[in-house]
Amino acid sequence: MNKKIASLLLSSSLLLPVVACTEARTTSEAPEPNANYSTSNPTASPQNTQAAMDDAQDETRKRQLESDIRAREQRNDAMGDSTDRPDSDLASEVRSKLEANIPKGNLTVESKDANVTISGTVPSTSELNKIQSLAMEIKGIKAVTIKAEVVTP
């Protein structure tokens, strides 16, 4: 009986490293390990672009982004002055807010001294007009400069 238990433990301990060292991937689209890829940006294919747009328009993604914004605001409220916030937090929150509400936009956000600059493109004038009010919803924003333009698809 003891020999059976000992052999089971020994074989299990030898099997564990073999299983743990296999090259597991999280998705079918994950890159192969140790592949020699260039460091340049990949070219956007229509399939990838559509998948990214579908993800951005997904209601679950929108709720996730809004939850992230609330969590940052709650953390800043707990730490003291809710309007005195790091520029990186402000830029991230504005970016999330815009991504959730203008999913077809291609916008970049920069923040310096709580003054936010938003550049890029949106597909319609109505979405361009939303940018100012969406950005000002974030606590701590002093001013918003919009350098975005309308580009019809």
ROTOR-242090 format. One record per residue (C-alpha): residue in one letter; x, y, z. Coordinates in steps of 0.02 Angstrom, whole numbers, padded with zeros to 5 digits, always signed. Each point is the difference from the previous one (the first is absolute). Layout:
AXYZ
...
This chain:
M+00000+00000+00000
N+00140+00122+00045
K+00090-00042-00163
K-00156+00044-00099
I-00016+00168+00087
A+00184+00036-00021
S-00004-00042-00185
L-00157+00108-00023
L+00083+00148+00085
L+00160-00023-00100
S-00089-00012-00167
S-00109+00151+00044
S+00152+00104+00046
L+00083-00047-00165
L-00157+00036-00102
L-00031+00172+00074
P+00154+00087-00077
V-00038-00077-00169
V-00178+00067+00001
A+00051+00169+00072
C+00134+00029-00132
T-00108-00026-00152
E-00029+00153-00106
A-00176+00049+00046
R-00090+00140-00088
T-00151+00090+00067
T-00088+00017-00168
S+00012-00072-00173
E+00060+00170-00061
A+00142+00017+00126
P+00171+00007-00079
E+00110-00153+00003
P+00129+00007+00141
N+00175+00049-00052
A-00061+00057-00171
N+00107+00130-00086
Y-00122+00142-00029
S+00049+00172-00054
T-00022+00140+00125
S-00095+00108-00123
N-00186+00024+00017
P-00104-00134-00086
T-00104+00049-00149
A-00184+00013+00043
S-00100-00126-00096
P-00187+00023-00030
Q-00035-00148+00115
N+00104+00072+00142
T-00073+00173-00023
Q-00178-00069+00002
A+00038-00105+00155
A+00071+00151+00091
M-00151+00106-00048
D-00120-00137+00057
D+00093-00009+00165
A-00008+00189+00022
Q-00187+00002-00037
D-00036-00145+00117
E-00109+00048+00149
T+00108-00104+00116
R+00155+00099-00053
K-00092+00164+00028
R-00051-00053+00177
Q+00179-00055+00034
L+00070+00169-00054
E-00128+00094+00105
S+00041-00111+00149
D+00186+00039-00021
I-00038+00186+00001
R-00107-00016+00158
A+00137-00101+00086
R+00132+00132-00037
E-00115+00138+00060
Q-00041-00094+00161
R+00185-00032+00030
N+00039+00184-00024
D-00146+00052+00112
A+00066-00113+00137
M+00175+00074-00015
G-00056+00181+00022
D-00039+00135-00127
S-00099-00079-00141
T+00040+00141-00121
D+00190-00002+00023
R+00045-00152-00104
P+00150-00063-00098
D-00001+00041-00185
S+00021-00184-00043
D-00162-00043+00093
L-00093+00142-00085
A+00059-00052-00173
S-00044-00182+00033
E-00174+00041+00063
V-00038+00117-00145
R+00065-00132-00122
S-00113-00132+00079
K-00149+00117-00001
L+00025+00040-00184
E+00028-00183-00046
A-00161-00050+00087
N-00105+00137-00079
I+00082+00026-00170
P+00053-00177-00048
K+00033+00040-00183
G+00116+00144+00044
N+00188-00008-00015
L+00050+00121+00136
T+00155+00035+00104
V-00002+00091+00166
E+00138+00100+00082
S-00010+00092+00165
K+00114+00132+00074
D-00045+00095+00158
A-00180-00064-00013
N-00017+00076-00174
V-00049-00139-00119
T+00037-00002-00187
I-00097-00122-00108
S+00055-00035-00178
G-00046-00125-00134
T-00151-00038-00106
V-00184-00038+00024
P-00126-00058-00132
S-00132+00136+00026
T-00026+00179+00057
S-00118-00057+00139
E+00138-00106+00075
L+00124+00144-00016
N-00122+00109+00097
K-00012-00130+00140
I+00187+00004+00038
Q+00000+00161+00103
S-00143-00049+00115
L+00063-00178+00024
A+00173+00059+00049
M-00067+00130+00121
E-00097-00137+00093
I+00165-00059+00075
K+00039+00081+00168
G+00154+00110-00001
I-00001+00053-00183
K+00028+00188-00015
A-00008+00023-00189
V-00020-00104-00157
T+00083+00039-00167
I-00070-00097-00147
K+00111-00029-00150
A-00106-00141-00070
E-00081+00005-00170
V-00142-00089-00089
V+00052-00131-00126
T-00140-00097-00082
P+00036-00185-00025
